[in-house]
Amino acid sequence: MEFARFVCVSRVAFVLAAAMSFSGAALAQDGKLDAVREAVRDGADDDDDDGHHAAWDDDDGHGFIGEFLGELIELACHVPVALPRSLLGDDGRASARFRASPGDGGSGYWMSVGTEGADARWSFRPRFELGTDFDAIERLGLSLVAEHASRFGFDATWSRFDEELANGDTDELELGDANFVYRFAQSPRSAWRAGLGVNWLDDAESTDLGVNFTYAADFLPSEHTTLAIETDFGSLGDAGLAHARISAGYVLGPVELCASWDGWRIGGADLSSFALGLRGWL
């Protein structure tokens, strides 16, 4: 009888221990990349209740505020384009040529048509980099910016994230975007572009897509140094996406050594990466 009770109690204890072990392992597997997946594939509906919308629509004061906010948003969308063009004295009508690399045969890179030493109609700038968040995530990044003398172009980025989980396993996923862009402001030492495209997330489970708006600028403060900023806003699956990047580099001929920081906000999940890489000016 006692032995039977012992066996019964042992079985119950074993089942409870196994359940707790499984639960702990599941929790241990939840990392930053898993939080990104959850935001993209199980995003919450942030819509307010119908009564709130009805009250807002029926209130004349709220209608005025909404119209005012709309004008502010329109202004905010106009200034990032109009201000650089005004500061650079660029009316948007002149096309350009590209030097072989920054500072090759003279200062600058984005040159007016007919400028000596600036005959190329296409510019290709591929980039390779390795990054980390100094915690559990490593990143491999590739990108390409292709620009034409007509100011139209294309840019694309791809990143593979590898995360070491607390239980010793490894998680991974890929993020990327591809955009058609227009160089709306330019001078020999700077260029500004904006465009629309798609975002994607890919892993072993599935692929998720979204819409992307990109805004970026490249600067050449001196003959061999570069600065660049880039922002992206859009959607990815069920989540909103925001991305910011800042980088600095040193150019020797057609090769640039660059250091950068990237930050992503996807739904309620955050990712970041500090990276070193190489960029080509072709």
N, C-alpha and C positions, 0 to 999 in steps of 0.2 A: 504493500500500500504506500509506504513512505517512498519507495523507489519510484512508483508510478507518479506520485506528486512531484518528486524531484525532476523526473523527465518532462512532466507537463510544464513546470515552472521554467525549466531550462529552455524548452521550445519557445515559450512566450518571451523570455529574455533575449533569445537569439533573434526572434522576429523583430522585437523593438530595437535591438542594437543594429540590425541590418537596415531597418527603416531610417534610423538616425544617421547611420553611415551614408546611406544613399542621399538623404537630404543634405548632409554636410558636403558631400561631393558635388551635388548639384549647385549648392551655393558657391562652392569654391570655383566652379567653372564660370560663374557670372563675372565677366570682366568689362572693361570699357567698350570693347568691340561688340560684346553681347548687348550692352545698353544701346549702342547705335542701331543694331538690328531691331531691337524691340521698338525703338522710336520710329524707325522707318516702316516696319511691318504691322505694328499694333498701336499706332499713334492715336491719342485720344481726340475726340471731337470737341473743339474749343468753342463751338457756336453757343451763343447765349440763348436763353429761352425766348419764345415768340413774343411773350408779353413785353419783354425789355425792348425788342426791336419795334414793336407797335408803338410803345410809349415814345421812343426816340423819333419815329417817323411822324407822329402826330403832334409833336411839340415844335412850334415855330422857332423858338429860341434854339433848340437843338439843330433844326434845319439850317439856321444861319451859321451856327458853329461848324456844322458839317461842310457848308460851302466855303467857309473861311479856311478850314483845314485842307480842303481840296486845293485851294489856291496856293497854300503853303507847300503842299506836296508837289504841285506843278512847278513852283519856283525851285524847290529842292532838286527836282529832276533836271531843270534847265541850267542851274548854276554850274554843276560839275562839268558841263560841256562848254558853256559860254565863257566862263572865267579863264580856263587855260587858253582858249582861242584868242581872247582879248589880250592876255598877258604876252602871248607869243606873236601877236600881230598876224594871225593866220586866218584868212577869210574862208578857208576850206576848198578853194578852187585850184590851187597849185598842186600838181603831182610832184613826185620826188624820185630821186635815185639813191642808191646806197653805196657807201664805201665798202671795200673788201672787209674791213673790220674797223672798230672805233679808233680814230686817230691815224688811220693809214692814209698818208699823203696829205694830211691836214687835220684841223680840229673837227670834231663832230662826227656824225654818222648818217643822219637823215638829211640829205642835201637836196637843194633845188635842182630841177632839170637843167643840164648844161654845166653844172659845177665840175671843175676839173677833178678827175680822180674818183668821180661818183657816177659810174655808168651802169651799175647793176640794177635791173628792174625787179628782182626778187631778193628778199632777205629770208634766210632760214636760221633759226636759233634753237637748236636742240639742247636739252639739259638732262643730266644724270646726277642723282644725288642720293646720299644715304643719311637717314635721320633717326632720331630717338627722342623720347619724352623724358629720358633719364629716370625711368621707372621700370615699366614692364613691356613697353611697346617699341619695336624697331620698325622703320619704314624704308622702303625702296621707292624712289620716285623718278618718273620720266616725264618729259614734256616737250612740246614743239610749238614754236610760234613761226608762222609763215606769213610774210607781208609782201604786198605787191606795190609797185610804184603808183597805182591808181588809188591807194589807201585801203583797199579791201584786203582781207586776209582771213586767217584761220588759226585758232590756238586750241591745244588739247593737253590735258594732264592725266596722268595715271599714277596711282599710289597703291602699293601693297603693304598692309599693316600686319605684323606678326606680334602676338601678345603671349607672353609666358604667364600662364595661370597659376594660382596658388597651389593647385594640386599637382603641378608638374606638367600638365598638358599644354599644348600650344593652340591658340586660336588665330585665325587669319581671315581677312576679307580685303576686297579691292574697292577703291573709290576712284572716280574719274569724271571728267567733263570734256565736252567738245563744243566749240563755239565758232560761229562766223562773226568776224569783228570788222570794225571800220576805224581807221586812224583819223580821228576828228581834229587833232591838233598836232603840229610838228614844228620843230626847229632843228638846227644842226645838233643840239645837245639834249633834246628831249622829244618824246613822242607819247601821245595819249591815245588810248583805244577803248572801245566799248563794243559789246555785242551780245547776241542771244544764242543759246544752244541747249544742250541736254546734260543732266547729271545722271550718274549711274552708280549703283552698289552691286557687287557681284561676290557671291561666295558659293559654297558647296550646295546650299539649299535652293537658291534662286537668284534672279537678277531683278533689281528694282530701278525704275527710271523716274526722272523729274525734269523740270524746266529750270534753266539757269540764265541769269543776267550777269555779265562780267564787266568789270571796269578796271583798267590797269594803266600804269605809266612807267616809262623807262627814262632814266636821267644819266647823263654823262658829265659829272661835275668837273672832271679833268680828263686829260688824254687817256689815262689808263684805269680810271675808276668808274664804277657804275653803282647806281642805286635803282631799286625797282619796288613798286607797290602794286598790289593786286587785291581786289575784293570780288566776291561772288555772292549773289543772293538768289534764292530760288526754292525749289521743292525737291524732295526725294522720297518717293513712296508716299506714306502718310504724314511725313514730317517736313517742316521747314528747314532750310539749309542756309547757313551763313559761313563764309570762309574769308580769312584775311591772310595776307602774306607780305612780308617785307624782306628784302635781300640786299646785300652789298657784295661787290666783286672787284677783282683786279684783272685787267685784260693784258695778255701778252700775245700779240698777233691775233690769230683767229680763235684763241682759247682763253676762257675766263675761269678763274677760280672764285667760287662764290660761297658765301655763308648766308643762311636764311632761317626764318622762323615762320611756321604755318600754324594757324589755329582754325578749327572747325567747330561749329555749333550745329548739331543735327537733332532737331526736336529738343529734348532736355539733356542730351548727351554731348560731352565735350571731348575733343581730341586735340593734341598739339604735337609739334615736332620741330626740333632744332636740327639743321642739316648742313653738311658740307657737300659741295658738288662741283661739276664742271659744266660750263655752257659753251657752245660753239657759236661763232659768228660767221656764217657762210653765205 
